[in-house]
Amino acid sequence: MRGLALRAARAALWVALPAELTLVVCLVGGVRITGAVLVAVEALVVGVLALEAAVMWPLYTARRRAGEAGGVRPAAGAERERPHAPVPR
């Protein structure tokens, strides 16, 4: 089930991103957009963000419980004293 939700979230993102980009290009180009279209596109974006959060949060928490640091790892030898920067000549 998690794989299906992840695929659905990715598909929604791939649909919403070009729609939002198209809207921005039209607005910059001077095309008049009705209020209903603006509201619909922005609701689509908010819905996709909520879907992404609902799908990704359990994956994130599962990885944190498994012991992964979430990409924030100290560099090798970070506990040692850092060497001084060379002095330019």
C-alpha positions in Angstrom: 0.0 0.0 0.0 2.9 2.4 0.8 4.3 1.9 -2.7 1.0 2.8 -4.3 0.6 5.9 -2.2 4.2 6.9 -3.1 3.5 6.4 -6.8 0.3 8.4 -6.5 2.1 11.3 -4.7 4.8 11.3 -7.4 2.2 11.3 -10.2 0.3 14.2 -8.5 3.5 16.2 -8.2 4.3 15.6 -11.9 0.9 16.9 -12.8 0.8 19.9 -10.4 4.3 21.2 -11.2 3.7 21.8 -15.0 0.2 23.2 -14.2 1.7 25.8 -11.8 4.5 26.6 -14.2 2.0 27.2 -17.0 -0.1 29.4 -14.8 3.0 31.5 -13.9 4.0 31.8 -17.5 0.5 32.9 -18.5 0.4 35.5 -15.6 3.8 36.9 -16.6 2.8 37.0 -20.2 -0.3 39.1 -19.4 -3.0 36.6 -19.9 -6.1 37.3 -17.9 -6.8 34.4 -15.6 -10.2 34.1 -13.9 -10.4 33.8 -10.1 -11.9 30.3 -10.3 -8.8 29.1 -12.2 -6.4 30.7 -9.7 -8.3 29.2 -6.8 -8.4 25.7 -8.5 -4.7 25.7 -9.3 -3.7 26.9 -5.9 -6.0 24.3 -4.2 -4.3 21.6 -6.4 -0.9 22.7 -5.2 -1.9 22.7 -1.5 -3.5 19.3 -2.0 -0.3 17.9 -3.6 1.8 19.3 -0.7 -0.6 17.7 1.8 -0.4 14.4 0.0 3.3 14.5 -0.1 3.5 15.3 3.6 1.1 12.4 4.4 3.1 10.0 2.3 6.6 11.1 3.2 6.1 11.6 7.0 5.7 7.9 7.8 8.7 7.0 5.6 10.8 9.7 7.4 9.8 8.5 10.9 10.5 4.8 9.9 14.0 5.7 8.8 14.6 7.8 11.9 13.6 4.8 14.1 15.9 2.6 12.1 18.8 4.8 13.0 19.4 6.8 10.0 20.5 10.4 10.7 18.4 11.9 7.9 21.4 13.0 5.9 23.0 15.0 8.7 26.1 13.1 9.6 29.3 14.4 11.0 32.2 14.5 8.6 34.9 11.9 9.0 37.2 13.0 11.8 34.9 15.8 12.8 35.7 15.2 16.5 39.3 16.0 15.9 40.6 19.6 16.0 40.3 21.3 12.6 43.6 22.4 11.0 44.2 26.0 10.5 43.8 27.5 7.1 47.1 28.1 5.1 48.4 31.6 5.2 48.5 33.2 1.7 52.0 34.3 0.5 
